[in-house]
Amino acid sequence: MPKEAIPRLDNDNIRKKILPFCRLKPGEIWNDPEEKHKIGVLDAVSKSDCQLIANGDYVDLFIQDPPYNISVGNKNTDQLSRIEIDKYITFSRAWVNNSITMMNSNSNFYVWLGADQKRGFQPLPEFMLFMREFDNLKSRSFISLRNQRGYGTQKNWMAVRQELLYYTKGDPYFKVAYTDIPKVLKGYYKTINGKRTDNMERGKSDTIRPGNIWLDIQQVFYRMEENIPGAYAQKPLKSIERIIKTSSKPGDVVGDFFSHSGTTLIAAERLGRKCITFDKDPVFAELSIRRLERYRKTGKTGWQWENPFPEINPLANL
């Protein structure tokens, strides 16, 4: 019995079954009936596509999760593939340029990225170097999210980290965040106004700040409500909500060029932000719309192990 009701959505047979039920075709945009969000089937490297969905709106916070230039099981698909690093950087330069044209004068920019330890850790170092070309984007932090599970080997350290790069344009909003990890260690004594105090007394919160190493966020898997079956690159909702809470205000516009499972969209909905998002693949755009509709109807953030496309029998003829 499978743990999830549907296999990976980049499976060709699954995609052929789902496409007839997708509301959007390439170049089309779904406008939220509640007038909060916009979801499109668009190309991140197309300047005209980005202008089409922006339509005069400017983004206060970008959270980008592009392809990591890897393949799984040495098999390339249209959604998950490895290309020459020069071509990958050309692709990245185009979508970053398009992001900048949509950014407010004071705005935040986050990008998730991977490092292939079998291939010189590409594309992370190449991406970080080419980002220096943009004088209007300033590097601010290099964050690592520690997964509870990873892929291991008997001859190397288990890979359990995901990288998050943080840049700013101008002087954007930022508010210190706290985790739900309680403060338990005393120390760091300091004399203030003649009184010797420790960090527990001086702290503004009973919990600790996350810093740039995030250890408190559970990697998404099939036992969690927010899990989206078939979405192989889903980010934890808690991580996206942390970014939105610290780096935007209620009513701000959040952008995401690689919607995938719609996590940025759901986080924006829950936190009172407007979201402009799209995906090149109609299947993931439809998945994002359905996830928003499901959340508004049931309050649930995902499908856990259930099928988000009940119109099809995903396991037939695979």
The 8 nearest C-alpha neighbors of each residue, nearest first, counted from 0:
[[1, 2, 3, 4, 314, 5, 304, 6],
 [2, 0, 3, 4, 5, 6, 304, 314],
 [1, 3, 0, 304, 221, 4, 222, 5],
 [4, 2, 304, 1, 5, 228, 305, 221],
 [5, 3, 306, 305, 304, 1, 228, 2],
 [4, 6, 3, 313, 229, 228, 306, 7],
 [7, 5, 229, 8, 4, 228, 3, 313],
 [8, 6, 229, 9, 10, 230, 231, 5],
 [7, 9, 229, 10, 6, 230, 13, 14],
 [8, 10, 7, 11, 78, 14, 76, 13],
 [9, 11, 8, 13, 12, 7, 14, 6],
 [12, 10, 14, 13, 9, 15, 8, 76],
 [13, 11, 15, 14, 10, 16, 317, 316],
 [12, 14, 16, 10, 11, 15, 313, 8],
 [13, 15, 17, 11, 16, 12, 18, 10],
 [16, 14, 12, 13, 18, 17, 11, 19],
 [15, 17, 13, 14, 18, 12, 311, 19],
 [16, 18, 14, 20, 15, 19, 13, 21],
 [17, 19, 21, 20, 15, 16, 14, 282],
 [20, 18, 21, 17, 16, 15, 22, 14],
 [21, 19, 18, 17, 22, 310, 16, 285],
 [22, 20, 18, 285, 23, 19, 281, 282],
 [23, 21, 20, 285, 24, 281, 19, 29],
 [24, 22, 21, 27, 281, 40, 25, 28],
 [23, 25, 27, 281, 26, 40, 22, 21],
 [26, 24, 40, 27, 41, 23, 281, 279],
 [25, 27, 41, 40, 24, 28, 48, 39],
 [28, 26, 25, 24, 23, 39, 40, 29],
 [29, 27, 39, 38, 30, 40, 37, 26],
 [30, 28, 38, 37, 39, 31, 27, 23],
 [31, 29, 37, 32, 28, 36, 38, 34],
 [30, 32, 34, 33, 36, 35, 37, 29],
 [33, 31, 34, 30, 35, 36, 29, 37],
 [32, 34, 31, 35, 36, 30, 37, 273],
 [35, 33, 31, 32, 36, 30, 37, 273],
 [34, 36, 273, 33, 31, 274, 37, 32],
 [37, 35, 274, 31, 273, 275, 34, 30],
 [36, 38, 275, 30, 29, 31, 276, 274],
 [39, 37, 276, 277, 29, 28, 275, 284],
 [40, 38, 28, 277, 41, 27, 29, 284],
 [41, 39, 25, 279, 278, 277, 281, 26],
 [40, 42, 279, 26, 39, 278, 48, 277],
 [41, 43, 279, 45, 44, 48, 278, 40],
 [42, 44, 94, 45, 256, 41, 49, 48],
 [43, 45, 94, 93, 42, 46, 90, 97],
 [46, 44, 48, 42, 47, 43, 49, 97],
 [45, 47, 49, 48, 97, 50, 44, 43],
 [46, 48, 50, 49, 45, 51, 52, 44],
 [49, 47, 51, 45, 50, 46, 41, 42],
 [50, 48, 46, 51, 47, 52, 53, 45],
 [49, 51, 47, 53, 48, 52, 54, 46],
 [52, 50, 48, 49, 54, 53, 47, 46],
 [51, 53, 54, 49, 50, 48, 28, 39],
 [52, 54, 56, 50, 55, 51, 49, 57],
 [55, 53, 51, 52, 56, 50, 49, 57],
 [54, 56, 53, 57, 50, 52, 101, 51],
 [57, 55, 53, 54, 58, 101, 252, 52],
 [58, 56, 101, 103, 102, 55, 59, 53],
 [57, 59, 102, 252, 103, 60, 253, 101],
 [60, 58, 106, 252, 103, 251, 253, 102],
 [61, 59, 107, 253, 58, 106, 108, 254],
 [60, 62, 254, 108, 253, 109, 255, 63],
 [63, 61, 109, 255, 110, 108, 254, 60],
 [64, 62, 110, 255, 65, 109, 61, 256],
 [63, 65, 111, 110, 257, 62, 66, 112],
 [66, 64, 257, 63, 67, 111, 112, 110],
 [67, 65, 68, 79, 64, 69, 78, 112],
 [66, 68, 113, 69, 112, 65, 122, 114],
 [69, 67, 81, 66, 80, 82, 122, 70],
 [70, 68, 81, 80, 67, 79, 71, 115],
 [69, 71, 80, 75, 81, 73, 79, 74],
 [72, 70, 73, 74, 69, 75, 79, 80],
 [71, 73, 74, 70, 75, 69, 80, 79],
 [74, 72, 71, 70, 75, 69, 80, 81],
 [73, 75, 72, 70, 71, 76, 80, 79],
 [76, 74, 80, 70, 79, 73, 81, 77],
 [75, 77, 79, 78, 80, 74, 9, 70],
 [78, 76, 79, 80, 75, 9, 280, 11],
 [77, 79, 76, 9, 80, 66, 280, 75],
 [80, 78, 76, 70, 77, 75, 69, 66],
 [79, 81, 75, 70, 69, 76, 68, 78],
 [80, 82, 68, 69, 70, 75, 83, 79],
 [83, 81, 84, 87, 68, 80, 86, 69],
 [84, 82, 86, 85, 87, 81, 68, 88],
 [83, 85, 87, 86, 88, 82, 122, 121],
 [86, 84, 88, 87, 83, 89, 82, 90],
 [87, 85, 89, 83, 84, 88, 90, 82],
 [86, 88, 84, 90, 85, 89, 91, 83],
 [87, 89, 91, 85, 90, 86, 92, 84],
 [90, 88, 86, 92, 87, 91, 85, 93],
 [89, 91, 87, 88, 93, 92, 86, 94],
 [92, 90, 88, 93, 94, 89, 95, 87],
 [91, 93, 89, 95, 90, 94, 88, 96],
 [92, 94, 44, 96, 90, 91, 95, 97],
 [93, 95, 44, 97, 43, 96, 91, 92],
 [94, 96, 98, 92, 97, 93, 91, 99],
 [97, 95, 99, 93, 94, 98, 92, 100],
 [96, 98, 94, 100, 95, 99, 46, 93],
 [97, 99, 95, 101, 96, 100, 94, 102],
 [100, 98, 102, 96, 101, 97, 95, 103],
 [99, 101, 97, 98, 102, 96, 103, 57],
 [102, 100, 57, 98, 99, 58, 103, 97],
 [103, 101, 58, 99, 57, 100, 59, 106],
 [102, 104, 57, 105, 106, 58, 59, 101],
 [103, 105, 169, 106, 102, 168, 170, 171],
 [106, 104, 171, 169, 170, 103, 168, 59],
 [105, 107, 59, 171, 168, 103, 60, 167],
 [106, 108, 167, 60, 166, 171, 61, 168],
 [107, 109, 61, 166, 167, 60, 165, 62],
 [110, 108, 165, 62, 164, 61, 63, 166],
 [109, 111, 63, 164, 163, 64, 62, 112],
 [112, 110, 163, 64, 162, 63, 164, 109],
 [113, 111, 162, 67, 163, 110, 123, 161],
 [114, 112, 67, 162, 123, 161, 115, 122],
 [113, 115, 120, 121, 123, 122, 116, 112],
 [114, 116, 120, 121, 117, 118, 113, 119],
 [115, 117, 120, 118, 119, 114, 121, 158],
 [116, 118, 115, 119, 120, 121, 114, 69],
 [119, 117, 115, 120, 116, 121, 114, 122],
 [118, 120, 121, 116, 117, 115, 114, 122],
 [121, 119, 114, 115, 116, 118, 122, 123],
 [122, 120, 123, 114, 115, 119, 118, 124],
 [121, 123, 125, 124, 126, 114, 120, 113],
 [122, 124, 121, 126, 114, 125, 113, 127],
 [125, 123, 127, 126, 122, 128, 121, 120],
 [124, 126, 128, 122, 127, 123, 129, 121],
 [125, 127, 123, 129, 124, 128, 122, 130],
 [128, 126, 124, 130, 125, 129, 123, 131],
 [129, 127, 125, 130, 126, 131, 124, 132],
 [128, 130, 131, 126, 127, 132, 125, 88],
 [131, 129, 132, 127, 128, 133, 126, 136],
 [130, 132, 129, 133, 128, 134, 127, 136],
 [131, 133, 130, 129, 134, 128, 136, 135],
 [134, 132, 131, 135, 136, 130, 137, 129],
 [133, 135, 136, 132, 131, 137, 130, 168],
 [134, 136, 133, 168, 137, 169, 167, 99],
 [137, 135, 168, 167, 134, 133, 166, 138],
 [138, 136, 166, 167, 139, 135, 168, 134],
 [137, 139, 166, 165, 140, 136, 167, 164],
 [138, 140, 166, 165, 137, 167, 141, 164],
 [141, 139, 165, 142, 164, 138, 211, 166],
 [140, 142, 164, 163, 165, 211, 143, 139],
 [143, 141, 211, 163, 212, 162, 140, 164],
 [144, 142, 162, 212, 161, 163, 213, 160],
 [145, 143, 213, 161, 160, 212, 146, 162],
 [144, 146, 160, 214, 159, 213, 143, 147],
 [147, 145, 159, 148, 218, 160, 144, 149],
 [148, 146, 218, 217, 145, 149, 159, 216],
 [149, 147, 146, 159, 150, 218, 158, 145],
 [150, 148, 159, 158, 151, 157, 146, 147],
 [149, 151, 158, 157, 148, 152, 159, 156],
 [152, 150, 157, 149, 158, 156, 153, 155],
 [151, 153, 154, 155, 157, 156, 150, 158],
 [152, 154, 155, 151, 156, 157, 150, 158],
 [153, 155, 152, 156, 151, 157, 158, 150],
 [156, 154, 152, 153, 157, 151, 158, 116],
 [155, 157, 158, 151, 152, 154, 153, 159],
 [156, 158, 151, 150, 159, 149, 155, 152],
 [157, 159, 149, 150, 160, 156, 151, 148],
 [160, 158, 149, 146, 145, 157, 148, 147],
 [159, 161, 145, 144, 146, 158, 143, 162],
 [162, 160, 144, 143, 113, 145, 163, 112],
 [161, 163, 143, 112, 111, 142, 113, 144],
 [162, 164, 111, 142, 110, 143, 141, 112],
 [165, 163, 141, 110, 109, 142, 140, 111],
 [164, 166, 109, 140, 139, 108, 138, 141],
 [167, 165, 138, 108, 139, 137, 136, 107],
 [168, 166, 107, 137, 136, 108, 106, 169],
 [167, 169, 136, 106, 105, 135, 107, 170],
 [170, 168, 105, 104, 171, 167, 106, 135],
 [169, 171, 105, 168, 172, 106, 167, 104],
 [172, 170, 105, 106, 169, 107, 173, 167],
 [171, 173, 246, 247, 174, 170, 106, 248],
 [174, 172, 246, 245, 171, 175, 247, 244],
 [173, 175, 245, 176, 246, 172, 244, 247],
 [174, 176, 245, 173, 177, 208, 244, 246],
 [177, 175, 245, 208, 174, 178, 209, 241],
 [176, 178, 208, 207, 209, 206, 179, 175],
 [177, 179, 180, 208, 207, 209, 206, 176],
 [178, 180, 206, 181, 177, 207, 215, 205],
 [179, 181, 206, 178, 207, 182, 215, 177],
 [182, 180, 206, 205, 183, 179, 207, 178],
 [181, 183, 206, 207, 205, 184, 180, 199],
 [182, 184, 181, 185, 199, 206, 205, 180],
 [185, 183, 182, 186, 199, 198, 181, 187],
 [186, 184, 199, 198, 197, 183, 187, 182],
 [185, 187, 197, 188, 198, 184, 199, 196],
 [186, 188, 197, 198, 189, 185, 196, 199],
 [189, 187, 197, 186, 196, 195, 198, 190],
 [188, 190, 196, 195, 197, 191, 187, 198],
 [189, 191, 195, 194, 193, 196, 192, 188],
 [190, 192, 194, 193, 189, 195, 196, 201],
 [193, 191, 194, 190, 195, 189, 196, 201],
 [192, 194, 191, 190, 195, 196, 189, 188],
 [195, 193, 190, 191, 192, 196, 189, 197],
 [194, 196, 190, 189, 191, 188, 193, 197],
 [197, 195, 189, 188, 190, 194, 200, 198],
 [196, 198, 188, 186, 199, 187, 200, 189],
 [197, 199, 201, 200, 187, 202, 186, 185],
 [200, 198, 202, 197, 201, 185, 182, 186],
 [201, 199, 198, 197, 202, 196, 203, 185],
 [200, 202, 198, 199, 197, 203, 196, 204],
 [203, 201, 199, 204, 200, 198, 205, 197],
 [202, 204, 201, 205, 200, 199, 206, 207],
 [203, 205, 206, 202, 207, 177, 182, 199],
 [204, 206, 182, 181, 207, 203, 202, 199],
 [207, 205, 181, 182, 180, 204, 179, 178],
 [208, 206, 182, 177, 178, 180, 181, 209],
 [207, 209, 177, 178, 210, 176, 206, 175],
 [208, 210, 213, 178, 177, 207, 211, 212],
 [211, 209, 212, 208, 213, 142, 207, 176],
 [210, 212, 142, 143, 213, 209, 141, 140],
 [213, 211, 143, 210, 142, 144, 214, 209],
 [214, 212, 144, 209, 215, 145, 143, 211],
 [215, 213, 145, 216, 212, 144, 146, 209],
 [214, 216, 213, 217, 180, 178, 179, 145],
 [217, 215, 214, 218, 237, 238, 213, 235],
 [218, 216, 219, 147, 215, 146, 235, 237],
 [217, 219, 146, 235, 147, 220, 216, 148],
 [218, 220, 235, 226, 217, 223, 234, 233],
 [221, 219, 222, 223, 226, 218, 303, 225],
 [220, 222, 304, 303, 223, 226, 3, 2],
 [221, 223, 220, 303, 224, 304, 226, 219],
 [224, 222, 225, 226, 221, 303, 220, 219],
 [223, 225, 303, 226, 301, 302, 300, 222],
 [226, 224, 301, 300, 223, 303, 227, 302],
 [225, 227, 303, 301, 223, 224, 221, 220],
 [226, 228, 230, 301, 302, 303, 229, 225],
 [229, 227, 230, 3, 5, 304, 226, 306],
 [228, 230, 7, 8, 6, 5, 231, 227],
 [231, 229, 228, 227, 232, 233, 260, 7],
 [230, 232, 229, 233, 7, 8, 228, 227],
 [233, 231, 230, 234, 259, 260, 66, 64],
 [232, 234, 230, 231, 260, 235, 219, 259],
 [233, 235, 236, 232, 262, 219, 238, 239],
 [236, 234, 237, 238, 219, 218, 233, 239],
 [237, 235, 239, 238, 262, 240, 234, 266],
 [236, 238, 240, 235, 239, 241, 216, 217],
 [237, 239, 241, 236, 235, 240, 242, 216],
 [240, 238, 242, 236, 241, 237, 243, 263],
 [239, 241, 243, 237, 242, 238, 266, 244],
 [242, 240, 238, 244, 239, 243, 237, 245],
 [241, 243, 239, 245, 240, 244, 246, 238],
 [242, 244, 240, 246, 247, 241, 245, 239],
 [245, 243, 241, 242, 246, 240, 247, 248],
 [244, 246, 174, 173, 242, 243, 176, 175],
 [245, 247, 173, 243, 172, 244, 242, 107],
 [248, 246, 243, 244, 172, 245, 251, 60],
 [247, 249, 251, 250, 244, 246, 272, 172],
 [250, 248, 271, 272, 251, 247, 270, 273],
 [249, 251, 272, 271, 248, 273, 252, 247],
 [250, 252, 272, 248, 249, 59, 273, 247],
 [251, 253, 273, 58, 59, 274, 272, 60],
 [254, 252, 274, 60, 61, 58, 273, 59],
 [255, 253, 61, 275, 276, 274, 58, 60],
 [254, 256, 276, 63, 62, 257, 61, 258],
 [255, 257, 277, 276, 43, 258, 63, 278],
 [258, 256, 278, 255, 259, 64, 65, 277],
 [257, 259, 261, 278, 277, 276, 260, 255],
 [258, 260, 283, 261, 257, 278, 284, 287],
 [261, 259, 287, 262, 230, 258, 233, 286],
 [262, 260, 287, 258, 264, 263, 259, 265],
 [261, 263, 265, 264, 260, 236, 266, 234],
 [264, 262, 266, 265, 261, 267, 239, 255],
 [263, 265, 261, 267, 262, 266, 274, 268],
 [266, 264, 268, 262, 267, 263, 269, 291],
 [265, 267, 263, 269, 268, 264, 240, 262],
 [268, 266, 272, 264, 270, 265, 269, 271],
 [269, 267, 265, 266, 271, 270, 272, 264],
 [268, 270, 266, 267, 271, 265, 272, 240],
 [271, 269, 267, 268, 272, 266, 249, 240],
 [270, 272, 249, 268, 269, 267, 250, 273],
 [271, 273, 250, 267, 251, 249, 270, 252],
 [274, 272, 252, 35, 36, 253, 251, 267],
 [273, 275, 253, 36, 252, 254, 264, 267],
 [276, 274, 254, 37, 36, 253, 38, 255],
 [277, 275, 255, 38, 256, 254, 258, 274],
 [278, 276, 39, 38, 256, 258, 40, 41],
 [277, 279, 257, 40, 258, 280, 284, 41],
 [278, 280, 41, 42, 40, 281, 277, 25],
 [279, 281, 278, 282, 283, 40, 284, 25],
 [282, 280, 284, 283, 40, 285, 23, 24],
 [283, 281, 285, 280, 284, 286, 18, 21],
 [282, 284, 286, 259, 285, 281, 280, 287],
 [283, 285, 281, 287, 286, 282, 278, 40],
 [286, 284, 288, 282, 283, 287, 21, 281],
 [285, 287, 283, 289, 284, 288, 290, 282],
 [286, 288, 261, 290, 284, 285, 289, 260],
 [289, 287, 285, 291, 290, 286, 292, 284],
 [290, 288, 292, 286, 291, 287, 293, 285],
 [289, 291, 293, 287, 288, 292, 286, 294],
 [292, 290, 294, 288, 289, 293, 265, 295],
 [291, 293, 289, 295, 294, 290, 296, 288],
 [294, 292, 290, 296, 291, 295, 297, 289],
 [293, 295, 298, 299, 291, 297, 296, 292],
 [296, 294, 292, 293, 298, 297, 291, 299],
 [295, 297, 293, 294, 298, 292, 299, 291],
 [298, 296, 299, 294, 293, 295, 292, 300],
 [299, 297, 294, 295, 296, 300, 293, 301],
 [298, 300, 294, 297, 301, 293, 224, 225],
 [299, 301, 225, 294, 224, 298, 290, 302],
 [302, 300, 225, 226, 224, 227, 299, 303],
 [301, 303, 305, 227, 304, 226, 224, 225],
 [302, 304, 224, 226, 221, 223, 305, 301],
 [305, 303, 3, 221, 4, 302, 228, 2],
 [306, 304, 302, 4, 303, 307, 3, 228],
 [305, 307, 4, 308, 309, 5, 228, 304],
 [308, 306, 309, 305, 302, 228, 286, 227],
 [309, 307, 306, 310, 311, 17, 286, 313],
 [308, 310, 311, 306, 307, 312, 305, 313],
 [311, 309, 308, 312, 20, 17, 307, 16],
 [310, 312, 309, 313, 308, 16, 17, 13],
 [311, 313, 314, 315, 310, 309, 16, 5],
 [314, 312, 5, 315, 311, 13, 6, 4],
 [313, 315, 312, 317, 316, 5, 6, 4],
 [314, 316, 317, 313, 312, 311, 13, 12],
 [317, 315, 314, 12, 313, 312, 13, 16],
 [316, 315, 314, 12, 313, 13, 10, 11]]
